[in-house]
């Protein structure tokens, strides 16, 4: 969403609320978010525009250990300042008086997602030998001598 913010640039303290629903199409290896509800305040400051508010989205996630899928509601808090002049870190106004909010929202959603989501902290995952989902049933290869390229190393210990 491209927003005209020129009326904020020389008016510190001036604020305005914006709400909209936007498509996200964020696809990461273990998480997918398709749509977000954005509710923000834009506020003029001496050096740019301050953005505060929330982004709410439903995320389809898969467990890093067992690949079990689930849907999770995420509410992400925003608090960013978009500066008039580049400062090395953060966002700057691309064109004088215009602000592209979609990129900021997508960045915040991506940064809030876990890199290795777990269905449960105690998830036991999938057995690498027999492929059994260890949260649901016992391993079938217990007692079997598994062939591993690293089995020679166990003889050294």
C-alpha positions as CSV (number, residue, x, y, z in Angstrom):
1,X,0.0,0.0,0.0
2,X,1.5,3.3,-1.1
3,X,0.5,6.2,1.2
4,X,0.9,9.9,0.8
5,X,2.6,11.1,4.0
6,X,3.7,14.5,2.9
7,X,1.4,16.2,5.4
8,X,3.3,14.4,8.2
9,X,6.8,15.5,7.2
10,X,6.7,19.0,8.6
11,X,4.1,18.3,11.4
12,X,5.7,16.5,14.3
13,X,3.0,15.0,16.5
14,X,0.4,14.8,13.7
15,X,-1.0,11.3,13.5
16,X,-3.5,9.2,11.5
17,X,-4.8,5.7,11.8
18,X,-4.8,3.3,8.8
19,X,-6.4,-0.1,8.6
20,X,-6.5,-2.6,5.7
21,X,-6.2,-6.2,4.7
22,X,-3.4,-7.1,2.4
23,X,-2.2,-10.3,0.6
24,X,1.2,-11.5,1.9
25,X,2.3,-14.5,0.0
26,X,5.1,-15.1,2.5
27,X,6.5,-18.6,1.9
28,X,9.3,-19.9,4.0
29,X,10.4,-23.5,4.2
30,X,8.2,-24.3,7.3
31,X,5.7,-21.5,7.4
32,X,3.2,-19.8,4.9
33,X,1.3,-16.7,5.6
34,X,-1.2,-15.6,2.9
35,X,-3.1,-12.5,4.3
36,X,-2.6,-9.9,7.0
37,X,-4.9,-7.4,8.8
38,X,-2.9,-4.2,9.4
39,X,-3.9,-1.6,12.0
40,X,-1.3,1.1,12.3
41,X,-0.8,4.7,13.4
42,X,1.3,7.0,11.3
43,X,2.9,9.9,13.3
44,X,5.0,12.7,12.1
45,X,8.4,13.3,13.8
46,X,11.3,15.7,13.3
47,X,13.2,13.2,11.1
48,X,10.5,11.2,9.4
49,X,7.4,9.1,10.1
50,X,6.9,6.8,13.1
51,X,4.8,3.7,12.4
52,X,3.2,1.9,15.4
53,X,0.4,-0.7,15.5
54,X,-0.2,-4.4,14.8
55,X,-0.3,-6.9,12.0
56,X,-2.5,-10.0,12.5
57,X,-2.1,-13.0,10.3
58,X,-2.8,-16.7,10.3
59,X,0.3,-18.8,9.6
60,X,0.3,-22.4,8.4
61,X,3.4,-24.0,10.0
62,X,5.1,-27.3,9.9
63,X,7.1,-28.8,12.8
64,X,10.8,-28.8,12.2
65,X,11.2,-32.3,13.7
66,X,8.1,-34.2,12.8
67,X,6.6,-32.2,9.9
68,X,3.2,-32.1,11.6
69,X,1.2,-29.1,10.4
70,X,-0.9,-26.6,12.3
71,X,-2.4,-23.1,11.9
72,X,-1.3,-20.4,14.3
73,X,-2.6,-16.9,14.8
74,X,0.2,-14.3,15.0
75,X,-0.2,-10.7,16.1
76,X,3.0,-8.7,15.5
77,X,3.6,-5.4,17.1
78,X,5.1,-2.7,14.8
79,X,7.2,0.2,16.0
80,X,9.4,1.6,13.2
81,X,10.6,5.0,12.1
82,X,10.9,5.7,8.4
83,X,13.5,8.5,8.0
84,X,13.8,11.2,5.4
85,X,17.5,10.6,5.0
86,X,19.2,7.2,4.9
87,X,20.9,6.4,8.2
88,X,22.5,3.0,7.4
89,X,19.9,0.9,9.1
90,X,16.1,0.9,8.8
91,X,13.8,2.4,6.2
92,X,13.9,5.7,4.3
93,X,11.2,7.5,2.2
94,X,11.7,6.4,-1.4
95,X,10.0,9.4,-2.9
96,X,9.4,12.7,-1.1
97,X,6.0,12.4,0.5
98,X,5.2,8.8,-0.4
99,X,5.6,5.7,1.8
100,X,5.4,2.1,0.6
101,X,4.0,0.2,3.6
102,X,3.7,-3.3,2.1
103,X,7.5,-4.0,2.3
104,X,7.6,-2.9,6.0
105,X,4.7,-5.2,6.9
106,X,6.1,-8.2,5.0
107,X,9.5,-7.7,6.7
108,X,8.0,-7.6,10.1
109,X,5.9,-10.8,9.5
110,X,9.0,-12.7,8.1
111,X,11.1,-11.6,11.1
112,X,8.5,-12.7,13.6
113,X,8.3,-16.3,12.2
114,X,10.4,-19.0,13.9
115,X,13.2,-20.4,11.8
116,X,12.6,-23.9,13.3
117,X,9.0,-24.1,14.4
118,X,8.1,-26.9,16.8
119,X,4.6,-28.4,17.4
120,X,5.8,-29.0,21.0
121,X,9.0,-28.3,22.9
122,X,9.2,-32.1,23.6
123,X,8.6,-33.2,20.0
124,X,10.5,-36.4,19.4
125,X,10.4,-36.1,15.6
126,X,10.6,-38.9,13.0
127,X,12.9,-41.9,13.4
128,X,15.7,-41.6,10.8
129,X,15.8,-45.4,10.7
130,X,12.2,-46.6,10.3
131,X,10.4,-43.3,9.6
132,X,7.9,-43.7,12.5
133,X,6.4,-40.5,14.0
134,X,7.9,-40.9,17.4
135,X,5.2,-38.7,19.1
136,X,2.6,-41.2,18.1
137,X,4.3,-44.6,18.3
138,X,7.4,-46.4,19.3
139,X,10.4,-46.8,17.1
140,X,10.3,-50.1,15.2
141,X,14.1,-50.4,14.7
142,X,15.1,-50.6,18.4
143,X,17.6,-53.4,18.8
144,X,18.3,-53.6,15.0
145,X,21.8,-53.0,13.9
146,X,21.4,-49.9,11.7
147,X,23.9,-49.4,8.9
148,X,25.3,-46.0,9.1
149,X,28.3,-44.4,7.4
150,X,29.4,-43.3,10.8
151,X,29.2,-46.7,12.6
152,X,32.9,-47.1,12.2
153,X,33.4,-44.1,14.5
154,X,31.6,-45.9,17.4
155,X,34.3,-48.5,17.4
156,X,36.9,-45.9,18.1
157,X,35.2,-44.9,21.4
